[in-house]
Amino acid sequence: MSLHTVPNWLTLGRVLSLPLIIFFSSFPGKGFGITAAVIFSLAAITDLLDGYIARKRGQVSDFGKLVDPIADKIIVAAAFVMLVHLGRAPAWIVALIICREFAVSGLRAYAGTQNIVIEARFMGKTKTTLQVLAIICLLVNFNLWGFPFVEAGWILLIAAFLATIWSGYEYFADYYAVLKKAHKSESP
């Protein structure tokens, strides 16, 4: 299958949007924050679109399977690090979120070497949604149209943190359960 497909270009576009997000969020002012949040939002939407288009058009590729989750983690991690730099998110929360992402990615890769597939769960999808919404609100970082983006961002950040930790636990528990089941079936 060709790498030149719409889903693959959307995935690459998501990664290429990162310098723009960092650039616009580096400057003080409402316009810059809104611009960074809009670009990040568009990048997040491409994450939904690339998988949908790939499945609908039969363009699921090994490249997409590998690069799509990496692209998601790169853009979220970089945005969170930028929010720490701007003083809008505590470093310890961001560090634990990023560590969980590495740990789960490593676990899934290792499980794959054993032909074990650890399926995504609802809490994992919830975690991603909460992270994206928290980042958008904290990039805007002021009240706009009567909506308290700062306060909403902090609430969403705490919720994202809790969902991130819980979903990480679920992945490791699922892996352990598969191993335990396999061990029981091998026992005489």
Backbone as a ProteinNet text record, in pm:
[ID]
protein_1_A
[PRIMARY]
MSLHTVPNWLTLGRVLSLPLIIFFSSFPGKGFGITAAVIFSLAAITDLLDGYIARKRGQVSDFGKLVDPIADKIIVAAAFVMLVHLGRAPAWIVALIICREFAVSGLRAYAGTQNIVIEARFMGKTKTTLQVLAIICLLVNFNLWGFPFVEAGWILLIAAFLATIWSGYEYFADYYAVLKKAHKSESP
[TERTIARY]
84.7	0	88.8	49.2	124.3	118.4	229.5	231.3	159.1	135.6	72.3	-79.5	-133.3	-277.7	-320.8	-446.6	-499.5	-479	-509.3	-488.1	-342.4	-248.1	-107.1	-65.9	-117.6	-86.2	-147.3	-266.5	-327.2	-242.6	-192.6	-106.6	20.4	84.2	206	175.8	61.8	21.6	6	-41.7	-56.9	79.2	179.5	313.6	371.2	348	402.1	334.4	217	148.9	214	292	351.8	436.6	525.5	601.7	512.5	401.8	309.8	243.9	205.7	143.9	243	366	469.2	497.1	507.4	536	427.4	301.5	193.8	171.4	194.2	174.5	289.4	398.2	514.9	495	397.7	377.9	261.6	276	162.5	54.2	-62.7	-173.6	-279.7	-400.8	-515.9	-517.3	-484	-486.9	-392.4	-274.3	-177.1	-225.9	-283.2	-335.9	-449.8	-539	-650.9	-599.9	-502.9	-447.2	-383.2	-304.3	-242.2	-349.1	-454.6	-562.7	-637.1	-659.1	-728.1	-642.7	-513.2	-425	-420.7	-409.3	-409.1	-541.5	-652.4	-784.6	-794.2	-746.3	-747.9	-661.3	-545.7	-458.8	-529.5	-600.2	-672.9	-784.3	-848.8	-954.9	-897.6	-775.7	-715.3	-693.2	-676.5	-660.7	-788.2	-901.4	-1028.3	-1047.2	-1012.7	-1036.3	-947.4	-817.9	-728.4	-769.4	-805.9	-849.8	-980.5	-1073.8	-1203.2	-1185.8	-1108.8	-1087.2	-1012	-911.2	-833.2	-921.9	-1010.3	-1098.9	-1202.3	-1260	-1365.4	-1313.5	-1191.6	-1134.4	-1046.6	-1035	-947.8	-801.2	-763.2	-626	-549.7	-589.6	-516.2	-380.1	-274.3	-138.8	-55.6	51.1	143	204.5	233.1	287.6	190.5	64.7	-36.3	-53.1	-52.9	-66	48.9	167.1	284.2	292.6	277.2	303.4	186.7	63.5	-51.6	-45.4	-25.5	-19.7	101.9	211.9	331.2	303	238.8	204.8	115.1	18.4	-71.8	6	94.8	170.1	268.9	328.7	422.9	352.8	239.5	173	116.5	61.4	7.4	120.7	227.5	339.9	403.8	425.9	488.5	399.2	268.8	177.5	178.4	178.7	184.8	315.5	427.5	556.3	553.5	493.7	481.7	396.6	291.5	206.4	281.7	371.1	456.6	547.1	608.8	696.9	623.9	498.9	419.1	363	385.1	334.9	186.4	130.9	-12.9	-47.9	53.6	31	147.3	118.6	226.3	313.9	444.1	538.9	516.3	481.2	467	350.4	242.1	128.1	166.9	229.6	270.4	371.8	467.1	568.3	502.8	407.6	340.9	255	190	111	202.4	314.2	405.9	468.7	505.7	561.7	462	335.9	233.1	223.1	231	221.9	336.6	458.7	573.4	556.8	513.3	499.1	397.3	282.4	179.1	222.3	286.4	335.4	438.6	527.2	626.4	562.4	464.4	393.7	324.9	256.3	184.4	282.6	397.4	498.1	553.9	583.8	636.1	531.5	408.4	301.7	289.5	306.7	300.6	406.1	523.3	628.3	589	492	441.4	307.8	274.8	147.2	27	43.1	-66	-110.6	-238.1	-293.5	-370.8	-330.7	-403.1	-492.5	-619.4	-715.3	-731.6	-758.6	-789.7	-922.7	-932	-1053.6	-1118	-1239	-1313.3	-1236.2	-1174.2	-1102.2	-982.9	-920.6	-810.7	-858.2	-973.3	-1029.8	-1076.3	-1130.4	-1171.6	-1050.7	-942.4	-817.9	-771	-771.1	-726.2	-815.2	-945.2	-1039.2	-1017.2	-1002.5	-980.5	-847.7	-744	-614.3	-625.2	-688.7	-702.3	-782.5	-893.7	-975.8	-901.6	-825.8	-747.2	-643.3	-575.2	-473	-535.7	-647.3	-713.7	-748.7	-811.3	-850.4	-729.6	-623.2	-505.4	-423.9	-437.3	-374.3	-447.7	-581	-659	-628.7	-648.7	-605.1	-664.1	-785	-857.2	-1005.4	-1087.6	-1231.7	-1265.7	-1339.7	-1376.8	-1522.7	-1600.1	-1743.5	-1813.5	-1764.6	-1823.2	-1784.5	-1699.9	-1658.1	-1524.3	-1514	-1389.8	-1288.3	-1213.7	-1118.8	-1012.6	-964.5	-860.4	-913.1	-1026.3	-1083.7	-1121.3	-1180.9	-1217.2	-1091.5	-986.5	-860.7	-803.8	-808.8	-757.3	-842.6	-973.3	-1062.6	-1038.2	-1028.3	-1003.9	-865.5	-767.1	-632.6	-632.6	-699.4	-707.1	-782.2	-892.8	-969	-885.2	-811	-724.2	-615.8	-558.9	-455.1	-509.6	-625.6	-684.8	-719.7	-777.1	-811.6	-685.9	-579.6	-453.3	-394.8	-391.9	-337.3	-424.6	-555.8	-645.5	-635.1	-633	-625.4	-490.9	-385.1	-255.3	-262.7	-327.2	-348.6	-424.6	-530.2	-609.4	-525.4	-438.6	-353.5	-264.7	-200.6	-113.2	-191.7	-309.5	-393.3	-440.2	-476.2	-518.3	-404.3	-284.3	-168.2	-142.8	-147.4	-126.1	-232.5	-357	-465.7	-442.7	-395.8	-367	-254.2	-149.7	-38.2	-83.4	-164.5	-214.1	-298.6	-383.3	-468.4	-382.5	-281.8	-193.1	-115	-71.7	3.1	-84.5	-211.4	-304	-329.9	-342.6	-371.7	-250.5	-130	-9.6	17	-40.8	-18.2	-93	-27.9	-94.4	-207.4
-118.5	0	124.3	223.2	347.7	427.7	494.3	584.9	714.1	739.2	863.7	849.6	842.5	835	950.4	985.3	1094.3	1066.1	945.1	920.9	942	896.2	914	1060.2	1135	1278.2	1352.5	1311.3	1373.3	1346.8	1225.4	1191	1275.4	1284.5	1366.1	1513.8	1559	1697.9	1730	1632.6	1650.4	1677.6	1601	1621.4	1755.2	1788	1912.6	2036.9	2019.9	2134.6	2174.8	2086.8	2110.7	2237.2	2263.7	2389.4	2513.7	2509.2	2623.3	2640.2	2528.8	2534.8	2593.6	2545.2	2595.4	2742.7	2779.7	2919	3012.2	2983.2	3073.7	3076.1	2962	2961.8	3029.6	3058.7	3123	3271.1	3330.3	3474.7	3506.3	3611	3651.5	3714.5	3712.3	3774	3673.7	3722.3	3635.7	3576.7	3657.5	3611.3	3495.4	3501.7	3393.9	3265.4	3278.7	3161.1	3096.1	3178.8	3125.4	3057	3118.3	3059.4	2924.2	2916.5	2789.4	2685	2725.9	2633	2584.5	2673.8	2634.8	2535.6	2562.7	2471	2335.8	2337.2	2211.3	2137.5	2209.5	2148.3	2082.2	2152.1	2095	1969.4	1973.7	1856.1	1739.6	1768.6	1663.9	1605.1	1689.4	1641.1	1547.7	1577.3	1487.6	1348.3	1338	1205.8	1123.9	1188.8	1118.3	1085.6	1181.2	1165.2	1059.8	1056.6	966	819.9	779.8	641.6	610.6	704.9	686	671.2	762.6	758.6	631.9	594.6	474.3	350	337.1	220.3	226	344.5	359.4	332.7	380.6	365.2	241.3	163.6	46.3	85.2	194.4	243.7	228.5	131.9	104.8	50.4	110.6	69.4	43.6	-32.3	-56	76.2	164.6	296.6	371.7	373.4	442.3	380.7	246.8	178.9	214.2	232	264	412.3	497.3	640.4	714	671.8	742.7	753.6	643.6	658.9	738.6	728.1	806.3	954.9	988.4	1128.7	1185.5	1106.4	1151.1	1183.1	1093.1	1111.6	1227.4	1245.2	1356.2	1490.1	1506.6	1637.5	1666.4	1565.6	1586.1	1613.4	1533.8	1552.3	1689.9	1729	1859.5	1974.2	1962	2067.3	2075.9	1961.9	1962.3	2024.4	1989.6	2047.6	2199.6	2244.3	2388.7	2453.7	2387.3	2441.5	2449.7	2355.1	2363.9	2485.7	2501.5	2615.6	2748.4	2753.1	2876	2892.8	2795.7	2803	2774.2	2702.7	2675.5	2533.5	2449	2311.5	2271.4	2199.9	2156.2	2049.9	2064.2	1971.8	1828.1	1807.5	1671	1598.2	1670.3	1607.6	1571.1	1665.5	1642.1	1527.8	1525.7	1419.1	1282	1271.8	1143	1103.2	1199.9	1169.9	1117	1185.1	1143.2	1007.5	986.4	856	743.9	768.3	666.6	633.6	736.9	713.8	624.5	652.8	569.7	427.8	415.8	283.9	198.6	255.6	178.8	146.2	240.9	212.6	100.3	105.4	-0.4	-134.4	-133.7	-256.5	-315.5	-232.1	-282.1	-336	-268.8	-317	-452.2	-461.5	-587.2	-698	-667.8	-766.8	-813.6	-721	-756.5	-857.9	-850.2	-948.5	-1087.8	-1094.2	-1222	-1257.8	-1186.7	-1204.8	-1180.9	-1088.5	-1049.4	-910.2	-896.1	-765.8	-714.6	-596.3	-534.1	-427.4	-456.2	-367.2	-235.6	-130.9	-1.7	-15.1	52.8	49.1	187.4	191.3	316.6	422.6	383.3	480.6	538.3	460.2	511.9	619.9	598.8	699.5	822.8	798.4	909	992.5	925.8	991.5	1084.7	1034.5	1114.4	1237.4	1217.8	1328.8	1434.7	1391.8	1486.4	1560.3	1490	1554.7	1663.2	1629.1	1724.5	1846.7	1824.7	1937.9	2024.2	1960.7	2036.4	2123.3	2066.9	2142.9	2261.2	2239.2	2348.6	2461.3	2426.6	2530.1	2603.5	2530.9	2594.2	2673	2639.6	2722.6	2855.6	2851.5	2976.2	3058.2	2999.4	3053.1	3188.3	3217.4	3334.9	3312.5	3396.4	3385.4	3439.5	3360.4	3398.2	3363.9	3460.8	3443.8	3397	3442.5	3406.3	3269.1	3198.8	3065.4	3075.5	3019.3	3027.7	2921	2948.7	2850.6	2808.8	2902.8	2869.4	2767.4	2797.1	2707.3	2572.4	2577.5	2453.4	2372.9	2441.5	2374.1	2299.7	2363.8	2298.9	2179	2192.3	2079.6	1964.4	1996.7	1894	1830.7	1911.4	1858.4	1755.9	1787.6	1693.4	1567.4	1584.7	1469.1	1386.8	1453.1	1383.5	1306	1367.8	1301.2	1173.5	1182.9	1065.8	957.1	997.7	900.9	837.9	916.2	866.2	758.7	786.8	690.2	564.1	582.5	467.3	382	445.1	366.6	295.5	356.8	289.2	163.3	175.3	59	-49.8	-10.8	-108.6	-184.3	-114.4	-181.2	-285.7	-247.4	-342.3	-457.2	-429.2	-534.8	-630.7	-576.8	-662.5	-753.3	-697.2	-777.1	-887.7	-853.6	-952.5	-1062.6	-1024.7	-1122.4	-1219.5	-1169.2	-1256.4	-1352.9	-1302.1	-1388.3	-1495.2	-1454.3	-1547.4	-1657.5	-1617.8	-1713.8	-1810.2	-1756.4	-1841.3	-1938.5	-1889.1	-1974.8	-2087.9	-2056.9	-2160.7	-2266	-2220.8	-2317.3	-2406.3	-2359.9	-2439.5	-2535.5	-2507.8	-2592.2	-2724.5	-2836	-2968.5	-2984.8
0	0	0	-71.1	-82.5	47.2	75.2	189.9	158.4	30.6	-12.3	-11.7	108.7	125.5	215.5	205.3	288.4	437.6	487	630.3	674	591.7	627.8	623.4	528.3	521.8	640.1	682.5	801.1	925.3	937	1050.8	1049.4	933.4	923.3	946	898.6	920.3	1067.9	1143.7	1288	1352.4	1314.1	1368.5	1320.8	1194.8	1139.4	1195.6	1256.6	1317.6	1450	1505.6	1637.1	1645.3	1549.6	1559.8	1561.6	1490	1490.5	1627.2	1688	1820.5	1920.2	1915.2	2006.3	1979.3	1853.1	1816.4	1869.4	1838.8	1878.5	2029.4	2095.3	2239.6	2313.9	2243.9	2306.3	2333.6	2268.5	2280.8	2373.8	2454.5	2538.4	2451.5	2499.6	2426.5	2390.9	2395.8	2371.8	2231.2	2133.5	1994.5	1970.2	2032.1	2014.1	2080.4	2200.4	2269.9	2193.8	2141.8	2063.4	1936.9	1870	1748.3	1778.2	1886.3	1925.1	1955.4	2025.2	2060.3	1936	1839.7	1715.9	1637.3	1624.6	1550.8	1621.1	1753.9	1828.8	1809	1811.2	1790.6	1653.8	1551.7	1416.4	1409.6	1475.8	1478.7	1547.8	1656.7	1729	1641.9	1564.6	1475.4	1368.9	1321.1	1220.7	1277.5	1408.9	1470.2	1453.3	1463.1	1441.1	1293.7	1208.5	1065	1000.8	1038.7	966.9	982.7	1104.1	1125	1053.5	1060.4	994.7	842.9	784.2	638.6	599.4	677.9	646.2	644	742.1	745.7	633.8	611.1	510.4	368.9	340.5	206.3	191.8	296.9	290.8	278.4	343.7	334.5	466.6	547.5	670.6	630.9	684.4	647.9	772.5	755	866.3	911.3	814.4	846.9	937.9	902.6	982.5	1119.7	1125.1	1253.8	1347.9	1290.5	1372.5	1405.9	1304	1320.2	1386.9	1364	1420.5	1572.9	1645.7	1792.2	1838.2	1763.9	1799.4	1778.8	1668	1639.5	1748.8	1793	1899.7	2026.5	2062.5	2186.5	2175.9	2059.6	2039.9	2058.3	1993	1997.6	2136.6	2202.6	2337.2	2435.8	2429.9	2521.6	2502.5	2377.5	2351	2398	2375.6	2421.6	2573.8	2640.7	2787.1	2837.5	2773.3	2813.6	2794	2685.9	2662.1	2770.9	2814	2920.4	3053.1	3078.5	3197.9	3185.6	3067.9	3043.6	3066.1	3025.6	3039.9	3181.6	3268.9	3405.6	3416.5	3318.8	3318.5	3361.3	3378.1	3422.8	3512.8	3622.4	3711.1	3644.4	3661.6	3599.6	3645.6	3772.9	3822.9	3756.8	3730.1	3661.9	3519.8	3450.6	3312	3305.5	3397.1	3397.6	3414.7	3506.5	3527.8	3407.4	3343.9	3223.4	3113.3	3090.1	2984	3017.4	3143.5	3183.6	3160.1	3190.5	3168	3019.5	2934.5	2790	2742.4	2788.9	2752.4	2805.7	2930.4	2992.7	2917.6	2885.4	2815.9	2673.4	2605.9	2470.3	2473.2	2571.3	2585.1	2616.3	2705.7	2740	2617.7	2542	2423.5	2319.7	2303.6	2209.3	2256.1	2385.4	2439.8	2427.8	2461.6	2449.3	2304.6	2211.2	2069.5	2029.8	2092.6	2062.6	2109.6	2201	2251.7	2186.4	2079.4	2009	2099.5	2192.7	2281	2239.7	2212.3	2177.6	2298	2344.7	2455.7	2393.5	2390.7	2325.9	2402.8	2326.9	2389.2	2462.3	2573.2	2653.3	2654	2704.4	2711.7	2790.4	2902	2984.1	2909.3	2822.1	2741.6	2645.2	2586.4	2496.1	2574.7	2693.3	2780.5	2819.2	2854	2891.5	2780.2	2658	2543.9	2524.7	2532.9	2517	2624.5	2748.7	2858.3	2843.6	2800.2	2778.6	2671.3	2560.9	2449.8	2494.1	2562.7	2607.8	2709.8	2799.7	2897.3	2826.9	2729.9	2656.4	2583.9	2518	2445.5	2541.5	2653.6	2750.4	2807.4	2838.3	2896.9	2794.5	2666.6	2562.8	2549.7	2553.9	2548.9	2674.6	2791.4	2920.9	2961.5	2923.9	2973.9	2948.2	3008.1	2986	2848.4	2774	2638.3	2617.6	2569.8	2546.7	2673.7	2788	2916.2	2967	2892.8	2935.7	3008	3128.6	3207.5	3165.1	3058.4	3004.9	3106.5	3188.1	3285.6	3385.9	3446.9	3546.4	3484.5	3367.4	3298.2	3265.3	3224	3192.8	3312.2	3430.4	3551.6	3590.5	3583	3615.4	3518	3389.9	3288.3	3305	3344.8	3366.6	3480.1	3589.9	3701.7	3658.6	3587.5	3538.3	3441.1	3352.9	3257.1	3330.7	3433.7	3512.4	3575.2	3639.2	3704	3601.8	3489	3384.1	3325	3313.2	3258.8	3349.3	3478	3573.8	3577.2	3581.5	3588	3461.1	3345.2	3221.1	3211	3262.7	3266.5	3351.6	3466.7	3552.6	3476.4	3402.8	3328.5	3226.1	3154.7	3055.6	3121.9	3232.3	3299.9	3361.5	3415.5	3471.5	3362.1	3245.1	3133.6	3089	3080.3	3039.9	3141.5	3269.8	3375	3367.8	3342.6	3334	3218.3	3104.5	2990	3024.9	3088.9	3128.7	3228.1	3324	3425.6	3361.1	3267.3	3197.2	3114.8	3046.3	2966.1	3055.9	3171	3264.8	3318.1	3347.1	3396.7	3289.5	3164.6	3057.9	3026.7	3059.9	3038	3153.6	3270.6	3387.3	3371	3415.3	3401.2	3500.8
[MASK]
++++++++++++++++++++++++++++++++++++++++++++++++++++++++++++++++++++++++++++++++++++++++++++++++++++++++++++++++++++++++++++++++++++++++++++++++++++++++++++++++++++++++++++++++++++++++++++

